[in-house]
Amino acid sequence: MNLSDVLGSKIYVKENGSINFNSPRTYIQPFLDAIAYDGNEENITVKTQVEVINDNEGGERNTAFGRIAIEAKVANSVPGFQSVIGMIYALDIQKPIVKIYTGQNASACTNLTIFNAEGVFEQSLLSGFNTVYGKATEYLNKKEAEAVEFTEIYNELTTSMMSTEELNHEIGRILRSAPRTRIGTTPIVQACSRIDSKESIYYVKPGEPCSKMNLYDSITQSFTNSKDILDKPIKTIQLSKLFNIFKN
């Protein structure tokens, strides 16, 4: 799926719903304008969910999507990462919403990292949602400061090494806290498998130390692998809270 396809897709009609939604272009174009999108589709990643296909009388088909995620690469990246600003909207849920987020994607695995508590902004699509576009511009203007803050925290987590005993304790602490968030326990259990698997990029040899960043990344890999596009930013925020690494 590319940006042109999504911009040209049809209006989503919710079954038995009383809400009349706008076209995808109506929601997406102001976001692209807000982040000064230069027209290069190579810098845009698009994901969709809740696809609805209708047949026309002429044999053609039109497609609509209940959920669309647009992520744009922008300036002020950290070495080894790609700075991004994203927008996700969901029309198929009881209270339709739109989210704007800012963060850094690891170049090697595209895992999203958000180290600032203000990195996700959510609004109802039923009223006043135009606020999100101003937030997107705000995120763009603060990208340089974000990169500085990100580098500081990343270096701290990368150099913070845990023994096997300390790693087990940290995993247990996070595992007990995760059910109270949208993260749940599955990504934590999957992270343990990655850390213990020799085929994994997160593998830690028995008896050797593990950095907090490696543990963090092994968990966010589950968010990247998930088909769910709506909760990835908020799960990333919640994980950072569990790691107690916010500066504000």
Beta strands, then each sheet from edge to edge (+ up, - down):
strand 1: 44-55
strand 2: 61-73
strand 3: 81-90
strand 4: 97-106
strand 5: 112-113
strand 6: 120-124
strand 7: 161-162
strand 8: 210-211
sheet 1: 1+ 2- 3+ 4- 5+
sheet 2: 1+ 2- 3+ 4- 6+
sheet 3: 7+ 8-
end
